[in-house]
Amino acid sequence: MVLSFFSELADILERLSNLSSVLIVGDLNIHLDVPDRADAVKFNALLATHSLIQNVESSTHVGGHLLDVFVTRQLSIRRVEVSPPGALSDHSMIVGYIDVVLPGQYDTVTRRTRS
């Protein structure tokens, strides 16, 4: 099952490789706070291969492990807040603040035609 996860994740990251800005969030249930664990090593290698950055650095679970991610590529991050776990869930609530550049206004073209 773990191999399936990593092969599917690698496939998704490959599909996202042509996008400049990427945001991936969620609960992975990989102990990322133990960097020498095989699954953490594989996950971090996949991120590095695709120029992605994991922005959560503190534990996100009542058990004390870092299980949840806020992964970005080429996004301007103001900050990432991690609430203490256990309030509503056994996981932390993670709030990330990013700057998003919206496209400028589009010109409106009005056409009148006859049938």
N, C-alpha and C positions, 0 to 999 in steps of 0.2 A: 504494500500500500504506500509506503514512504517513497519507493522508487517511482510509482505512478504519479505521486504528487510532484516530485522534482521534474519528471519528464514533461508533465502538463504545464508546470510553471515555466520551464525553459521554452516550451512552445509559445506560451502567451507572451513572454518577454521578447522572443524573436519577432512575433507579430507586431509588437509595440516599438520595435527598434527604429522604424522609419519616422516615428513621431518625436518631435523635439521635446515637448513637455509631457511628463507622465506623473500621475499620482496614484499610488496603490496603498490602500489601507485595509486593515483587518486583523483577525486573530489567526495566527499560524500554528499555535501550540508547538512551536520549536523553541527550546530554551536558548534564546539568543544571548543571554547573559553568561553562558558557558561557552566561550569562543572555540574551545578545542573539541567540542562534541562534533561528531561526523555530520549530523544534519545541519548544525550551525555553520560549519565550514563550507558545506555544499551550498547552502543558501547565500552566504556572504560572497562566495565565488561567482554565483549567478548574478548577483547584484553588481559586482565589480565588472564582470564581462559586459554588462549592458549600461555601464556608467550611471548606476542608480545608487542613491544614498538612503540609508535607513536613519530616520531622524529621531527615533525614540531611544533614549539612553538609560532610562530608569525602569525598575520593575513595574509590571502592569498586571500582576496577578496576586491574589491574597497569599499564595504559596511563595511569593518572593521572586518569581522568575519574570523575565522579559519575554512575553509571548505575543504581543501585539505590535503591529508595525505601521509606520507612516513613511512610506518610501516615495522618493521624488527623483525626478531628473529635470534639470534646468528650470526649476521654479524658484522664485524668490520667496524664501520662507522668513517670516518675521519671528515667529516662535512656535513651539509645540508645547502644550500644557498637558501634563499627565496628572489626573486626579487620583487620590488614594483609592485603591481597589476596595470593594466591599460595600459601597453605599447602595447601589442598585443591582450590582452584579459582582461576581468574584473577579471580574476584570476591571481595569481602570477605564474611565472615560478619557479619550484622547481628543484634544481640540488643537487643530493646526491653523495657523494664520498665514495665508499666502497672498502675495500680490498677483492679481490677475489683470492682464492687459486686454481690454476689450477692443474690438475693432471700432474704427471711427464710424461716424454716421454714414449711411449709404445715401447716395443721391436718389431722389424720387423722380421717376420719369412718368409723365402723363401722356398717354396717346389717345387720340380720338380717330376712330376709323369708321368707314361706312361699310355696310354689309353689301 
